[in-house]
Amino acid sequence: MTDKQQFQMLEDFANDSSVAKGGHIQVTVSEYSTRFEPKDGHAWFKHEDSKFLDEILTGANHFMYWLRREGYEIKKSKKAKAN
């Protein structure tokens, strides 16, 4: 898995979370930053929701780097639902 694939997986993970969906937050993850923006025509979102999402993403990112460093392969199952 490349860094770009990892960032895309983190972005998908965050945007699929109930916090992002219920809080109307669009998350964009890149190698340089993580951006939180209101979505669906909303003008704002709760700061605590974006802070919680940021903490979840930090942990997931560290875990994914550890998996890669230890030689684990991160991949999507062929049986998994395709987007």
Protein Blocks (a to p, Z undefined) as FASTA:
>chain_A
ZZklmmmmmmmmmmmpmklmmnopacdddfkbccdddeehiabdcfklmmmmmmmmmmmm
mmmmmmmmnopacdddfkbccZZ
